[in-house]
Each structure stands twice: as C-alpha cells, then as structure tokens.
Amino acid sequence: MDSLTGNGRKCRVWSLRTMGARGKHQENMTIRLMLADDHRMLREGLSRSMSEHGFDVVGEARDGVEAVNMAYSLNPDVILMDVSMPEMDGVEACRQVRAAVPGTKVVMLTMHADQEVLANAIRSGAYGYLVKDCSTEEIAGAVRMASTGDTALSPQLAASMLDEVRKLDMAPTREERVVTKREEEVLQLIADGCSTSEVADQMYISQKTVKNHLASIYQKLDARDRTQAVLQAVRMGIVSLE
C-alpha cells in the first residue's frame, strides 16, 4: 500500500509489497543472520531459504534464553525471532538482545496478526513484524530493511497497527512545541512510510542530516526507533495517519 506525499512522490506505508523486488544476492553476503525458533523443521527450512537468498546464517537458537546468549556471542546483524518460544518468549528475548547488543536488529515472527503482540513487539524494540505464512521473499525483504534500520510489517500487521493507532486520542493540547518544525516534517514523512533516502530526497537534505533529525526526535520523544517515534507523535498530535 502506497500513499502520495505533497509533491506527488509515493512512499511505503509499512508494507511488504516492494520486498523481494531487488536481486536475491544484492549486498546480502554482508548481512549476518541468526534464527531463533523452537521448531527444528522451521529453523532448518528458514536456514536453507535465507542462505539461498544470500544471507550468512551464523547461528540457530532453540529458545529465548539461548537466543539472548547466542546473540551476545555472535553479534549478528539481524535475528529472525519467533514470538512463542520456551524458557523465554521472543518479545522478552528481543528486549534483552536490544539492551545487550544494540547494533543487532530483530525481526519478529508470529502465527497471528495480534494487536497486543504487535504492541509488545514494538515496545521491545523489534524492527520487523511478520506473520509466518508470508513468503520467503517477504522475509528476506524484511531482513534487508531491518539491517538498514527500516521497519517492515506484514500487510496484516500493518492494517492492525494502523487501526489501533487511529483509536488513539488525536487531539492533545500542545502549549509548547516538543520537536522543531523541521523535525515535524521528517516525522510526517516517516509516518507516510518514507525511507531515510526518500525523506532526504523530498526535503533536499542529506541522509546524514535525516539521521541526525531522527536521533534528536528519538531523544525528545523517548523512542528507540522510528516506529515508536511515529506512534508517540500520533498520540501527541504532532503527525497524522491518513
């Protein structure tokens, strides 16, 4: 699903529609991927398919505790993490991984498009949220996006998230500006689904400047990533979702 910004340029709205469009092996060999799932057959299947897409699968964990320990020792770029695992669930494991190895991005896998699971995953710091019936191309696309700091959602989860956000109070009072006008523009473009490079193009600034704006926004809104920042900005009435 796409939306049009003011100058007519399309931006993604948390969709996997464009995933898999790039070549399978484009820059993937630099992405070190770890898998965490308690189902052996699923792990083995994911390992084969992700290797075929060019990723370097560096480890496989059978539960949440093993996932945290393995992440600390292997320091992977991205982890594909099942939500439901023994010993420690994926959400708590994600939270601990993000605290111990902040450079590692986590993409959560879930059986159902559940709003509560999605909200908990967002709070845990995950960069992607996929249902398990999505294609391997969609999973590979989500891993690529997460490795660059972008957030990816399955279409079912995107719809669930937007529906939940629309229920929030959209009209809080703002006696003083929390973020600058320029930061508001960045937030709105991110809310419209634009990537870092797309924001830079539309605002005629460098990607480094966009990242500096995002760092400032994260600090001011007490957010760990762009998804949390957008949700917080919506709650505060800074940006809107159409």
MIDO-570574 format. One record per residue: residue number from 1; residue in one letter; x, y, z of N, C-alpha, C in turn. Coordinates in steps of 0.2 Angstrom, whole numbers. Last residue first. Layout:
(NUM; 'a'; (X; Y; Z); (X; Y; Z); (X; Y; Z))
...
# end
This chain:
(242; 'e'; (-16; 45; 37); (-21; 46; 33); (-23; 39; 30))
(241; 'l'; (-10; 50; 53); (-10; 45; 48); (-16; 45; 44))
(240; 's'; (-1; 65; 58); (-7; 61; 57); (-6; 55; 52))
(239; 'v'; (9; 72; 72); (8; 70; 65); (1; 66; 64))
(238; 'i'; (6; 77; 84); (12; 80; 80); (11; 78; 73))
(237; 'g'; (-2; 71; 94); (-5; 75; 89); (0; 79; 84))
(236; 'm'; (3; 62; 102); (4; 69; 104); (1; 74; 99))
(235; 'r'; (1; 50; 95); (-3; 51; 102); (-2; 58; 104))
(234; 'v'; (10; 52; 85); (2; 52; 84); (-1; 53; 90))
(233; 'a'; (22; 51; 91); (20; 58; 88); (13; 58; 87))
(232; 'q'; (22; 38; 95); (22; 43; 101); (19; 50; 97))
(231; 'l'; (22; 32; 83); (16; 31; 87); (16; 36; 93))
(230; 'v'; (34; 37; 78); (28; 39; 75); (22; 38; 79))
(229; 'a'; (43; 31; 88); (43; 39; 87); (36; 41; 83))
(228; 'q'; (42; 18; 85); (40; 21; 92); (39; 28; 91))
(227; 't'; (47; 18; 72); (40; 15; 73); (38; 18; 80))
(226; 'r'; (60; 22; 74); (55; 26; 70); (48; 24; 71))
(225; 'd'; (66; 18; 91); (66; 18; 83); (60; 22; 80))
(224; 'r'; (64; 22; 104); (70; 18; 102); (71; 18; 94))
(223; 'a'; (60; 38; 111); (58; 32; 107); (65; 29; 105))
(222; 'd'; (57; 50; 118); (59; 44; 122); (57; 38; 118))
(221; 'l'; (56; 61; 110); (50; 58; 111); (51; 51; 115))
(220; 'k'; (69; 66; 111); (64; 71; 113); (58; 67; 114))
(219; 'q'; (77; 55; 105); (78; 58; 112); (72; 62; 115))
(218; 'y'; (71; 54; 92); (71; 49; 97); (72; 51; 104))
(217; 'i'; (74; 67; 87); (67; 65; 88); (67; 60; 93))
(216; 's'; (88; 66; 86); (85; 71; 90); (78; 69; 92))
(215; 'a'; (88; 56; 76); (92; 55; 83); (89; 60; 88))
(214; 'l'; (82; 62; 66); (79; 56; 69); (82; 55; 76))
(213; 'h'; (92; 72; 62); (85; 74; 64); (82; 68; 68))
(212; 'n'; (102; 63; 58); (103; 67; 64); (96; 70; 67))
(211; 'k'; (96; 57; 47); (98; 53; 53); (99; 57; 59))
(210; 'v'; (95; 68; 39); (89; 65; 41); (90; 61; 47))
(209; 't'; (109; 70; 37); (105; 76; 41); (98; 73; 43))
(208; 'k'; (112; 59; 30); (115; 60; 37); (112; 65; 41))
(207; 'q'; (106; 61; 18); (103; 56; 23); (106; 56; 30))
(206; 's'; (104; 79; 15); (107; 73; 15); (104; 68; 20))
(205; 'i'; (89; 87; 8); (94; 87; 13); (98; 80; 12))
(204; 'y'; (77; 89; 2); (83; 91; -1); (88; 92; 4))
(203; 'm'; (66; 82; 6); (67; 88; 10); (73; 92; 7))
(202; 'q'; (65; 71; -3); (60; 76; -3); (61; 82; 1))
(201; 'd'; (77; 65; -1); (76; 67; -7); (70; 73; -7))
(200; 'a'; (76; 61; 13); (81; 66; 11); (80; 69; 4))
(199; 'v'; (65; 52; 12); (65; 59; 16); (70; 64; 14))
(198; 'e'; (71; 42; 5); (66; 46; 2); (64; 53; 6))
(197; 's'; (81; 38; 14); (83; 41; 7); (78; 45; 4))
(196; 't'; (73; 33; 24); (78; 38; 25); (80; 42; 19))
(195; 's'; (56; 30; 17); (63; 28; 19); (67; 34; 21))
(194; 'c'; (39; 34; 21); (45; 35; 18); (52; 32; 21))
(193; 'g'; (27; 33; 27); (30; 27; 25); (37; 28; 21))
(192; 'd'; (21; 43; 34); (19; 42; 27); (22; 36; 24))
(191; 'a'; (30; 44; 45); (23; 42; 46); (19; 40; 39))
(190; 'i'; (40; 50; 38); (41; 44; 41); (34; 40; 42))
(189; 'l'; (34; 63; 36); (36; 59; 30); (37; 51; 32))
(188; 'q'; (32; 67; 49); (26; 66; 45); (28; 62; 39))
(187; 'l'; (46; 68; 53); (41; 63; 57); (35; 62; 52))
(186; 'v'; (50; 79; 45); (53; 72; 45); (49; 67; 48))
(185; 'e'; (42; 89; 50); (42; 87; 43); (45; 80; 42))
(184; 'e'; (46; 89; 63); (39; 88; 62); (38; 85; 55))
(183; 'e'; (59; 94; 61); (58; 88; 64); (51; 85; 63))
(182; 'r'; (55; 107; 57); (59; 103; 53); (58; 96; 55))
(181; 'k'; (50; 112; 69); (46; 112; 63); (49; 107; 58))
(180; 't'; (55; 102; 83); (56; 108; 79); (51; 107; 73))
(179; 'v'; (45; 96; 97); (50; 95; 92); (50; 101; 87))
(178; 'v'; (36; 102; 105); (41; 97; 108); (47; 96; 103))
(177; 'r'; (30; 118; 108); (32; 113; 103); (38; 109; 106))
(176; 'e'; (17; 120; 120); (24; 122; 118); (26; 116; 113))
(175; 'e'; (5; 116; 122); (6; 123; 124); (13; 125; 121))
(174; 'r'; (-6; 106; 114); (2; 107; 114); (3; 115; 115))
(173; 't'; (-18; 94; 119); (-16; 101; 118); (-8; 101; 118))
(172; 'p'; (-22; 80; 108); (-20; 83; 114); (-18; 90; 113))
(171; 'a'; (-31; 73; 98); (-31; 80; 99); (-28; 82; 106))
(170; 'm'; (-32; 59; 96); (-28; 63; 91); (-28; 70; 93))
(169; 'd'; (-31; 45; 105); (-34; 52; 106); (-29; 56; 101))
(168; 'l'; (-32; 30; 95); (-29; 35; 100); (-32; 41; 100))
(167; 'k'; (-37; 23; 84); (-41; 24; 90); (-38; 28; 96))
(166; 'r'; (-27; 23; 75); (-32; 28; 74); (-37; 28; 80))
(165; 'v'; (-19; 13; 80); (-17; 20; 81); (-22; 25; 80))
(164; 'e'; (-26; 2; 76); (-25; 3; 83); (-23; 10; 84))
(163; 'd'; (-25; 2; 62); (-32; 3; 65); (-31; 4; 73))
(162; 'l'; (-12; 1; 60); (-15; 7; 59); (-22; 8; 62))
(161; 'm'; (-10; -12; 65); (-7; -7; 68); (-10; 0; 67))
(160; 's'; (-17; -20; 56); (-19; -20; 63); (-16; -14; 67))
(159; 'a'; (-11; -17; 44); (-18; -15; 45); (-20; -15; 52))
(158; 'a'; (2; -23; 47); (1; -15; 46); (-6; -13; 46))
(157; 'l'; (-2; -36; 48); (0; -32; 54); (0; -25; 53))
(156; 'q'; (-5; -39; 35); (-10; -40; 40); (-8; -36; 47))
(155; 'p'; (7; -36; 28); (1; -32; 27); (-4; -33; 32))
(154; 's'; (21; -36; 40); (17; -40; 35); (11; -35; 34))
(153; 'l'; (33; -22; 41); (27; -26; 43); (24; -30; 38))
(152; 'a'; (48; -15; 45); (44; -19; 40); (39; -23; 43))
(151; 't'; (59; -1; 46); (54; -6; 49); (50; -9; 44))
(150; 'd'; (77; 1; 44); (70; 2; 42); (65; -3; 45))
(149; 'g'; (90; -2; 46); (86; 2; 51); (79; 4; 49))
(148; 't'; (96; -11; 38); (97; -3; 37); (93; 1; 41))
(147; 's'; (91; -22; 42); (98; -22; 43); (100; -14; 41))
(146; 'a'; (77; -21; 39); (79; -21; 46); (87; -19; 47))
(145; 'm'; (78; -24; 25); (75; -17; 28); (78; -16; 35))
(144; 'r'; (82; -37; 25); (86; -32; 22); (84; -25; 25))
(143; 'v'; (72; -43; 32); (79; -44; 35); (83; -38; 32))
(142; 'a'; (61; -41; 23); (61; -38; 30); (68; -38; 33))
(141; 'g'; (65; -48; 12); (65; -41; 11); (65; -38; 18))
(140; 'a'; (65; -61; 17); (71; -59; 15); (71; -51; 15))
(139; 'i'; (51; -62; 19); (55; -62; 25); (62; -59; 23))
(138; 'e'; (47; -61; 6); (45; -56; 11); (49; -56; 17))
(137; 'e'; (52; -72; 1); (54; -66; -2); (52; -60; 3))
(136; 't'; (45; -82; 8); (52; -81; 9); (55; -75; 6))
(135; 's'; (29; -75; 12); (33; -79; 8); (41; -78; 10))
(134; 'c'; (19; -78; 28); (22; -74; 22); (27; -78; 18))
(133; 'd'; (15; -85; 38); (13; -88; 32); (15; -83; 26))
(132; 'k'; (19; -79; 50); (23; -85; 47); (21; -87; 41))
(131; 'v'; (20; -61; 50); (16; -67; 51); (20; -73; 47))
(130; 'l'; (32; -50; 56); (29; -54; 51); (25; -60; 53))
(129; 'y'; (40; -36; 59); (34; -40; 62); (31; -43; 57))
(128; 'g'; (55; -27; 64); (51; -30; 59); (46; -35; 62))
(127; 'y'; (62; -22; 74); (62; -18; 68); (58; -21; 63))
(126; 'a'; (59; -21; 92); (59; -25; 86); (59; -20; 80))
(125; 'g'; (57; -16; 105); (62; -13; 100); (64; -17; 94))
(124; 's'; (47; -18; 113); (53; -22; 114); (59; -20; 110))
(123; 'r'; (36; -11; 108); (40; -9; 114); (46; -12; 115))
(122; 'i'; (34; -20; 97); (36; -13; 96); (40; -10; 102))
(121; 'a'; (29; -31; 104); (35; -31; 100); (38; -24; 98))
(120; 'n'; (18; -26; 110); (23; -28; 114); (30; -28; 110))
(119; 'a'; (10; -23; 98); (12; -18; 103); (18; -19; 107))
(118; 'l'; (9; -37; 93); (12; -31; 89); (14; -26; 94))
(117; 'v'; (1; -42; 104); (8; -45; 102); (12; -40; 98))
(116; 'e'; (-10; -35; 102); (-6; -35; 108); (1; -37; 107))
(115; 'q'; (-15; -38; 89); (-13; -31; 91); (-9; -31; 97))
(114; 'd'; (-9; -52; 79); (-12; -50; 86); (-10; -43; 88))
(113; 'a'; (-9; -61; 67); (-9; -54; 67); (-12; -51; 73))
(112; 'h'; (-1; -76; 72); (-7; -72; 71); (-5; -65; 71))
(111; 'm'; (12; -81; 73); (7; -85; 70); (1; -81; 68))
(110; 't'; (27; -71; 70); (21; -73; 74); (16; -77; 70))
(109; 'l'; (43; -65; 71); (39; -69; 68); (33; -72; 72))
(108; 'm'; (53; -50; 71); (48; -55; 75); (44; -59; 70))
(107; 'v'; (69; -45; 69); (63; -46; 66); (59; -52; 69))
(106; 'v'; (81; -35; 77); (77; -41; 77); (70; -40; 73))
(105; 'k'; (98; -30; 75); (91; -28; 73); (87; -35; 74))
(104; 't'; (112; -25; 85); (108; -31; 82); (101; -29; 81))
(103; 'g'; (117; -15; 92); (118; -15; 85); (114; -20; 81))
(102; 'p'; (115; -18; 106); (110; -13; 102); (111; -13; 95))
(101; 'v'; (115; -30; 115); (118; -30; 108); (114; -25; 104))
(100; 'a'; (108; -29; 126); (114; -31; 127); (118; -30; 120))
(99; 'a'; (95; -23; 122); (99; -20; 128); (106; -22; 128))
(98; 'r'; (91; -32; 112); (92; -25; 111); (96; -21; 116))
(97; 'v'; (90; -44; 120); (95; -43; 115); (97; -36; 113))
(96; 'q'; (80; -40; 128); (86; -42; 131); (92; -41; 126))
(95; 'r'; (69; -39; 119); (71; -33; 123); (78; -34; 126))
(94; 'c'; (69; -52; 113); (71; -46; 109); (73; -40; 114))
(93; 'a'; (65; -59; 124); (72; -60; 122); (74; -55; 117))
(92; 'e'; (52; -54; 126); (57; -53; 131); (64; -54; 129))
(91; 'v'; (47; -59; 113); (47; -52; 115); (52; -50; 120))
(90; 'g'; (49; -73; 114); (53; -69; 109); (53; -62; 111))
(89; 'd'; (50; -80; 131); (47; -78; 124); (51; -73; 120))
(88; 'm'; (60; -92; 138); (59; -85; 137); (55; -84; 131))
(87; 'e'; (56; -106; 139); (61; -103; 143); (60; -96; 143))
(86; 'p'; (49; -107; 121); (50; -109; 128); (56; -106; 132))
(85; 'm'; (41; -95; 111); (47; -100; 112); (47; -102; 120))
(84; 's'; (33; -85; 101); (32; -90; 106); (37; -95; 106))
(83; 'v'; (40; -77; 91); (37; -74; 97); (36; -79; 102))
(82; 'd'; (56; -80; 83); (49; -82; 85); (46; -79; 91))
(81; 'm'; (66; -69; 75); (64; -72; 81); (57; -74; 82))
(80; 'l'; (80; -67; 66); (73; -68; 65); (71; -72; 71))
(79; 'i'; (92; -54; 68); (89; -60; 71); (82; -61; 69))
(78; 'v'; (106; -46; 60); (99; -47; 61); (97; -53; 64))
(77; 'd'; (120; -46; 63); (116; -40; 61); (109; -40; 62))
(76; 'p'; (126; -54; 78); (123; -54; 71); (120; -48; 69))
(75; 'n'; (135; -58; 89); (134; -51; 87); (131; -51; 80))
(74; 'l'; (138; -70; 96); (139; -70; 89); (138; -63; 86))
(73; 's'; (136; -68; 110); (142; -71; 107); (144; -70; 100))
(72; 'y'; (123; -62; 110); (129; -59; 114); (135; -61; 111))
(71; 'a'; (116; -72; 103); (116; -65; 101); (122; -61; 104))
(70; 'm'; (117; -82; 113); (120; -83; 106); (121; -76; 103))
(69; 'n'; (109; -77; 123); (116; -79; 124); (120; -79; 118))
(68; 'v'; (97; -75; 117); (100; -70; 120); (107; -71; 121))
(67; 'a'; (94; -89; 113); (94; -83; 108); (98; -77; 111))
(66; 'e'; (93; -96; 125); (98; -97; 120); (99; -92; 115))
(65; 'v'; (81; -90; 129); (87; -89; 133); (93; -90; 129))
(64; 'g'; (72; -94; 119); (73; -87; 120); (80; -86; 124))
(63; 'd'; (77; -108; 109); (73; -104; 114); (75; -97; 115))
(62; 'r'; (86; -112; 100); (80; -116; 101); (75; -113; 106))
(61; 'a'; (95; -103; 87); (94; -104; 94); (87; -108; 94))
(60; 'e'; (108; -104; 75); (101; -105; 76); (100; -107; 84))
(59; 'g'; (120; -93; 65); (118; -97; 71); (110; -98; 72))
(58; 'v'; (122; -87; 53); (128; -88; 58); (126; -92; 64))
(57; 'v'; (119; -86; 37); (116; -88; 43); (121; -91; 48))
(56; 'd'; (121; -74; 27); (126; -78; 30); (122; -80; 37))
(55; 'f'; (110; -73; 12); (112; -71; 19); (117; -76; 22))
(54; 'g'; (106; -77; 0); (112; -74; 0); (114; -72; 7))
(53; 'h'; (95; -85; -2); (94; -78; -4); (100; -74; -2))
(52; 'e'; (99; -97; 3); (98; -96; -4); (97; -89; -7))
(51; 's'; (99; -94; 16); (105; -95; 13); (105; -94; 6))
(50; 'm'; (85; -94; 18); (89; -87; 19); (96; -88; 16))
(49; 's'; (82; -107; 15); (79; -102; 11); (83; -96; 12))
(48; 'r'; (89; -114; 26); (90; -115; 19); (88; -110; 14))
(47; 's'; (83; -108; 37); (91; -108; 36); (92; -109; 29))
(46; 'l'; (70; -111; 36); (72; -104; 36); (79; -104; 34))
(45; 'g'; (71; -125; 38); (68; -123; 32); (70; -115; 31))
(44; 'e'; (77; -126; 51); (80; -128; 45); (78; -126; 39))
(43; 'r'; (66; -120; 58); (73; -117; 58); (77; -119; 52))
(42; 'l'; (56; -129; 55); (55; -122; 53); (62; -119; 53))
(41; 'm'; (61; -140; 62); (60; -140; 55); (59; -133; 52))
(40; 'r'; (61; -136; 75); (68; -138; 72); (66; -137; 64))
(39; 'h'; (55; -123; 84); (53; -129; 79); (59; -130; 75))
(38; 'd'; (59; -112; 91); (59; -119; 95); (57; -125; 90))
(37; 'd'; (70; -100; 84); (63; -103; 84); (64; -110; 87))
(36; 'a'; (80; -89; 78); (78; -91; 84); (71; -94; 84))
(35; 'l'; (94; -86; 68); (87; -88; 68); (86; -90; 75))
(34; 'm'; (104; -72; 61); (103; -78; 66); (96; -79; 67))
(33; 'l'; (115; -66; 48); (108; -68; 51); (108; -73; 56))
(32; 'r'; (124; -53; 42); (125; -60; 46); (118; -61; 50))
(31; 'i'; (126; -47; 27); (121; -47; 32); (122; -54; 36))
(30; 't'; (135; -47; 16); (137; -44; 22); (132; -44; 28))
(29; 'm'; (127; -54; 7); (133; -58; 10); (136; -54; 16))
(28; 'n'; (118; -45; 1); (116; -49; 7); (122; -53; 10))
(27; 'e'; (120; -37; -10); (123; -35; -4); (121; -39; 2))
(26; 'q'; (109; -46; -19); (111; -39; -18); (114; -37; -11))
(25; 'h'; (104; -58; -21); (110; -58; -18); (113; -51; -18))
(24; 'k'; (91; -56; -27); (92; -60; -21); (98; -59; -17))
(23; 'g'; (87; -39; -32); (91; -46; -33); (92; -49; -27))
(22; 'r'; (72; -33; -26); (79; -32; -28); (81; -39; -29))
(21; 'a'; (59; -37; -23); (60; -34; -29); (67; -34; -31))
(20; 'g'; (57; -41; -10); (59; -46; -15); (60; -43; -22))
(19; 'm'; (45; -29; -6); (50; -33; -4); (51; -39; -9))
(18; 't'; (34; -21; -9); (40; -20; -13); (46; -25; -11))
(17; 'r'; (25; -25; 1); (23; -25; -6); (30; -25; -11))
(16; 'l'; (25; -24; 14); (30; -28; 11); (29; -29; 4))
(15; 's'; (23; -8; 22); (20; -13; 18); (26; -18; 16))
(14; 'w'; (22; 5; 28); (23; -1; 32); (20; -7; 28))
(13; 'v'; (19; 13; 16); (16; 13; 22); (16; 7; 25))
(12; 'r'; (31; 21; 5); (28; 15; 8); (25; 16; 14))
(11; 'c'; (27; 35; -6); (31; 32; 0); (27; 26; 2))
(10; 'k'; (28; 44; -21); (25; 39; -17); (30; 36; -12))
(9; 'r'; (26; 61; -24); (30; 56; -24); (27; 50; -19))
(8; 'g'; (18; 73; -24); (16; 68; -28); (21; 62; -28))
(7; 'n'; (22; 82; -14); (24; 83; -21); (23; 78; -26))
(6; 'g'; (15; 77; -3); (13; 83; -6); (16; 84; -13))
(5; 't'; (14; 59; -6); (15; 65; -2); (14; 71; -6))
(4; 'l'; (3; 45; -7); (6; 51; -10); (7; 57; -6))
(3; 's'; (6; 28; -2); (2; 35; -1); (6; 40; -5))
(2; 'd'; (3; 11; -4); (7; 17; -5); (3; 23; -4))
(1; 'm'; (4; -6; 0); (0; 0; 0); (4; 6; 0))
# end
